[in-house]
Amino acid sequence: MTVGVAQALITTALVDIALVALHYARPDVISLASAITLGYIAAATAPAATQMVVKQ
């Protein structure tokens, strides 16, 4: 359980950091709201989380 939660949080954080940095570097490419939303979607579609569900 701990590993699954940690993977989801780390995935969200890394994607959020990268996309928010992209927003500040090039605001015409992606909005801040879109960057944060994509970070949360990345956690839901992370391969590790999907693999844990399949194994269960």
A tleap script that builds the chain and sets N, CA, C and O, in Angstrom:
source leaprc.protein.ff14SB
mol = sequence {
  NMET THR VAL GLY VAL ALA GLN ALA LEU ILE
  THR THR ALA LEU VAL ASP ILE ALA LEU VAL
  ALA LEU HIE TYR ALA ARG PRO ASP VAL ILE
  SER LEU ALA SER ALA ILE THR LEU GLY TYR
  ILE ALA ALA ALA THR ALA PRO ALA ALA THR
  GLN MET VAL VAL LYS CGLN
}
set mol.1.N position { 0.828 -1.191 0.000 }
set mol.1.CA position { 0.000 0.000 0.000 }
set mol.1.C position { 0.875 1.258 0.000 }
set mol.1.O position { 0.613 2.204 -0.743 }
set mol.2.N position { 1.884 1.261 0.815 }
set mol.2.CA position { 2.770 2.423 0.912 }
set mol.2.C position { 3.486 2.691 -0.409 }
set mol.2.O position { 3.636 3.839 -0.828 }
set mol.3.N position { 3.923 1.620 -1.051 }
set mol.3.CA position { 4.637 1.776 -2.318 }
set mol.3.C position { 3.711 2.368 -3.380 }
set mol.3.O position { 4.124 3.242 -4.141 }
set mol.4.N position { 2.479 1.904 -3.436 }
set mol.4.CA position { 1.527 2.417 -4.417 }
set mol.4.C position { 1.224 3.887 -4.211 }
set mol.4.O position { 1.162 4.653 -5.172 }
set mol.5.N position { 1.034 4.286 -2.959 }
set mol.5.CA position { 0.776 5.698 -2.658 }
set mol.5.C position { 2.001 6.545 -2.983 }
set mol.5.O position { 1.878 7.631 -3.549 }
set mol.6.N position { 3.174 6.049 -2.626 }
set mol.6.CA position { 4.407 6.795 -2.905 }
set mol.6.C position { 4.605 6.970 -4.411 }
set mol.6.O position { 4.997 8.044 -4.866 }
set mol.7.N position { 4.338 5.926 -5.177 }
set mol.7.CA position { 4.492 6.019 -6.632 }
set mol.7.C position { 3.526 7.038 -7.224 }
set mol.7.O position { 3.896 7.801 -8.116 }
set mol.8.N position { 2.311 7.053 -6.736 }
set mol.8.CA position { 1.334 8.015 -7.252 }
set mol.8.C position { 1.745 9.446 -6.910 }
set mol.8.O position { 1.647 10.339 -7.751 }
set mol.9.N position { 2.202 9.662 -5.687 }
set mol.9.CA position { 2.614 11.008 -5.274 }
set mol.9.C position { 3.854 11.481 -6.019 }
set mol.9.O position { 3.931 12.636 -6.439 }
set mol.10.N position { 4.809 10.598 -6.180 }
set mol.10.CA position { 6.043 10.972 -6.874 }
set mol.10.C position { 5.760 11.265 -8.350 }
set mol.10.O position { 6.283 12.228 -8.910 }
set mol.11.N position { 4.929 10.425 -8.970 }
set mol.11.CA position { 4.566 10.659 -10.367 }
set mol.11.C position { 3.896 12.007 -10.531 }
set mol.11.O position { 4.248 12.780 -11.422 }
set mol.12.N position { 2.920 12.291 -9.661 }
set mol.12.CA position { 2.215 13.571 -9.725 }
set mol.12.C position { 3.180 14.728 -9.540 }
set mol.12.O position { 3.124 15.706 -10.285 }
set mol.13.N position { 4.062 14.631 -8.559 }
set mol.13.CA position { 4.998 15.718 -8.272 }
set mol.13.C position { 5.945 15.971 -9.441 }
set mol.13.O position { 6.163 17.120 -9.825 }
set mol.14.N position { 6.507 14.912 -10.007 }
set mol.14.CA position { 7.468 15.086 -11.099 }
set mol.14.C position { 6.820 15.678 -12.347 }
set mol.14.O position { 7.383 16.566 -12.987 }
set mol.15.N position { 5.635 15.180 -12.688 }
set mol.15.CA position { 4.952 15.712 -13.869 }
set mol.15.C position { 4.520 17.154 -13.626 }
set mol.15.O position { 4.650 18.004 -14.507 }
set mol.16.N position { 4.001 17.427 -12.418 }
set mol.16.CA position { 3.613 18.801 -12.089 }
set mol.16.C position { 4.805 19.759 -12.163 }
set mol.16.O position { 4.690 20.848 -12.724 }
set mol.17.N position { 5.929 19.364 -11.608 }
set mol.17.CA position { 7.123 20.215 -11.629 }
set mol.17.C position { 7.553 20.497 -13.063 }
set mol.17.O position { 7.848 21.638 -13.417 }
set mol.18.N position { 7.586 19.458 -13.882 }
set mol.18.CA position { 8.022 19.636 -15.270 }
set mol.18.C position { 7.065 20.528 -16.059 }
set mol.18.O position { 7.500 21.412 -16.798 }
set mol.19.N position { 5.769 20.296 -15.902 }
set mol.19.CA position { 4.810 21.075 -16.689 }
set mol.19.C position { 4.654 22.503 -16.174 }
set mol.19.O position { 4.443 23.419 -16.968 }
set mol.20.N position { 4.751 22.708 -14.865 }
set mol.20.CA position { 4.689 24.072 -14.333 }
set mol.20.C position { 5.928 24.844 -14.773 }
set mol.20.O position { 5.841 26.030 -15.090 }
set mol.21.N position { 7.081 24.175 -14.794 }
set mol.21.CA position { 8.300 24.827 -15.288 }
set mol.21.C position { 8.137 25.200 -16.760 }
set mol.21.O position { 8.554 26.277 -17.186 }
set mol.22.N position { 7.527 24.300 -17.531 }
set mol.22.CA position { 7.261 24.613 -18.940 }
set mol.22.C position { 6.314 25.804 -19.052 }
set mol.22.O position { 6.489 26.658 -19.921 }
set mol.23.N position { 5.318 25.863 -18.182 }
set mol.23.CA position { 4.381 26.991 -18.197 }
set mol.23.C position { 5.110 28.309 -17.950 }
set mol.23.O position { 4.868 29.296 -18.644 }
set mol.24.N position { 6.002 28.322 -16.961 }
set mol.24.CA position { 6.713 29.567 -16.663 }
set mol.24.C position { 7.745 29.921 -17.732 }
set mol.24.O position { 8.041 31.096 -17.950 }
set mol.25.N position { 8.291 28.902 -18.399 }
set mol.25.CA position { 9.252 29.168 -19.468 }
set mol.25.C position { 8.549 29.625 -20.742 }
set mol.25.O position { 9.015 30.541 -21.420 }
set mol.26.N position { 7.431 28.988 -21.063 }
set mol.26.CA position { 6.669 29.294 -22.278 }
set mol.26.C position { 5.186 29.317 -21.951 }
set mol.26.O position { 4.501 28.325 -22.200 }
set mol.27.N position { 4.665 30.396 -21.409 }
set mol.27.CA position { 3.249 30.444 -21.012 }
set mol.27.C position { 2.274 30.304 -22.177 }
set mol.27.O position { 1.099 30.001 -21.966 }
set mol.28.N position { 2.742 30.517 -23.390 }
set mol.28.CA position { 1.855 30.364 -24.539 }
set mol.28.C position { 1.631 28.893 -24.919 }
set mol.28.O position { 0.718 28.589 -25.686 }
set mol.29.N position { 2.449 27.987 -24.394 }
set mol.29.CA position { 2.356 26.570 -24.734 }
set mol.29.C position { 1.317 25.843 -23.880 }
set mol.29.O position { 0.531 25.049 -24.396 }
set mol.30.N position { 1.314 26.117 -22.566 }
set mol.30.CA position { 0.414 25.403 -21.665 }
set mol.30.C position { -0.007 26.335 -20.531 }
set mol.30.O position { 0.802 27.104 -20.012 }
set mol.31.N position { -1.268 26.258 -20.157 }
set mol.31.CA position { -1.736 27.089 -19.046 }
set mol.31.C position { -1.396 26.404 -17.725 }
set mol.31.O position { -1.126 25.203 -17.694 }
set mol.32.N position { -1.408 27.156 -16.658 }
set mol.32.CA position { -1.092 26.607 -15.343 }
set mol.32.C position { -2.138 25.578 -14.924 }
set mol.32.O position { -1.798 24.537 -14.362 }
set mol.33.N position { -3.393 25.863 -15.193 }
set mol.33.CA position { -4.455 24.913 -14.838 }
set mol.33.C position { -4.284 23.595 -15.593 }
set mol.33.O position { -4.478 22.523 -15.020 }
set mol.34.N position { -3.927 23.667 -16.855 }
set mol.34.CA position { -3.709 22.451 -17.639 }
set mol.34.C position { -2.506 21.672 -17.126 }
set mol.34.O position { -2.538 20.442 -17.084 }
set mol.35.N position { -1.456 22.366 -16.738 }
set mol.35.CA position { -0.259 21.708 -16.227 }
set mol.35.C position { -0.577 20.919 -14.962 }
set mol.35.O position { -0.140 19.778 -14.816 }
set mol.36.N position { -1.322 21.512 -14.061 }
set mol.36.CA position { -1.657 20.833 -12.808 }
set mol.36.C position { -2.612 19.669 -13.066 }
set mol.36.O position { -2.466 18.603 -12.468 }
set mol.37.N position { -3.575 19.865 -13.940 }
set mol.37.CA position { -4.523 18.793 -14.258 }
set mol.37.C position { -3.812 17.601 -14.883 }
set mol.37.O position { -4.113 16.457 -14.541 }
set mol.38.N position { -2.880 17.844 -15.785 }
set mol.38.CA position { -2.138 16.752 -16.411 }
set mol.38.C position { -1.279 16.001 -15.398 }
set mol.38.O position { -1.047 14.801 -15.550 }
set mol.39.N position { -0.808 16.696 -14.369 }
set mol.39.CA position { -0.056 16.024 -13.307 }
set mol.39.C position { -0.907 15.003 -12.580 }
set mol.39.O position { -0.439 13.905 -12.280 }
set mol.40.N position { -2.149 15.350 -12.295 }
set mol.40.CA position { -3.038 14.423 -11.618 }
set mol.40.C position { -3.473 13.282 -12.532 }
set mol.40.O position { -3.673 12.159 -12.068 }
set mol.41.N position { -3.616 13.554 -13.798 }
set mol.41.CA position { -3.959 12.487 -14.743 }
set mol.41.C position { -2.793 11.511 -14.874 }
set mol.41.O position { -3.010 10.310 -15.039 }
set mol.42.N position { -1.577 12.006 -14.804 }
set mol.42.CA position { -0.398 11.140 -14.919 }
set mol.42.C position { -0.367 10.109 -13.801 }
set mol.42.O position { 0.044 8.971 -14.026 }
set mol.43.N position { -0.793 10.487 -12.603 }
set mol.43.CA position { -0.819 9.531 -11.492 }
set mol.43.C position { -1.835 8.426 -11.749 }
set mol.43.O position { -1.597 7.269 -11.403 }
set mol.44.N position { -2.938 8.768 -12.340 }
set mol.44.CA position { -3.976 7.766 -12.601 }
set mol.44.C position { -3.582 6.821 -13.722 }
set mol.44.O position { -4.061 5.688 -13.767 }
set mol.45.N position { -2.724 7.261 -14.620 }
set mol.45.CA position { -2.334 6.423 -15.751 }
set mol.45.C position { -0.904 5.901 -15.634 }
set mol.45.O position { -0.349 5.392 -16.608 }
set mol.46.N position { -0.308 6.024 -14.457 }
set mol.46.CA position { 1.063 5.539 -14.258 }
set mol.46.C position { 1.100 4.010 -14.402 }
set mol.46.O position { 0.237 3.316 -13.864 }
set mol.47.N position { 2.078 3.498 -15.111 }
set mol.47.CA position { 2.139 2.043 -15.338 }
set mol.47.C position { 2.273 1.246 -14.052 }
set mol.47.O position { 1.733 0.143 -13.969 }
set mol.48.N position { 2.963 1.753 -13.060 }
set mol.48.CA position { 3.158 1.027 -11.813 }
set mol.48.C position { 1.830 0.804 -11.095 }
set mol.48.O position { 1.585 -0.282 -10.571 }
set mol.49.N position { 0.986 1.808 -11.067 }
set mol.49.CA position { -0.312 1.676 -10.413 }
set mol.49.C position { -1.190 0.673 -11.166 }
set mol.49.O position { -1.892 -0.124 -10.545 }
set mol.50.N position { -1.153 0.710 -12.478 }
set mol.50.CA position { -1.927 -0.235 -13.274 }
set mol.50.C position { -1.438 -1.660 -13.054 }
set mol.50.O position { -2.238 -2.591 -12.965 }
set mol.51.N position { -0.136 -1.821 -12.968 }
set mol.51.CA position { 0.444 -3.149 -12.753 }
set mol.51.C position { 0.031 -3.703 -11.389 }
set mol.51.O position { -0.233 -4.900 -11.271 }
set mol.52.N position { -0.028 -2.863 -10.365 }
set mol.52.CA position { -0.425 -3.326 -9.041 }
set mol.52.C position { -1.882 -3.801 -9.055 }
set mol.52.O position { -2.217 -4.782 -8.392 }
set mol.53.N position { -2.735 -3.123 -9.793 }
set mol.53.CA position { -4.138 -3.532 -9.876 }
set mol.53.C position { -4.260 -4.855 -10.607 }
set mol.53.O position { -5.055 -5.707 -10.209 }
set mol.54.N position { -3.487 -5.046 -11.671 }
set mol.54.CA position { -3.548 -6.295 -12.430 }
set mol.54.C position { -3.065 -7.460 -11.574 }
set mol.54.O position { -3.650 -8.542 -11.620 }
set mol.55.N position { -2.009 -7.255 -10.796 }
set mol.55.CA position { -1.492 -8.321 -9.931 }
set mol.55.C position { -2.489 -8.686 -8.832 }
set mol.55.O position { -2.534 -9.832 -8.384 }
set mol.56.N position { -3.274 -7.724 -8.407 }
set mol.56.CA position { -4.230 -7.971 -7.332 }
set mol.56.C position { -5.340 -8.845 -7.849 }
set mol.56.O position { -6.260 -9.180 -7.104 }
savepdb mol mol.pdb
quit
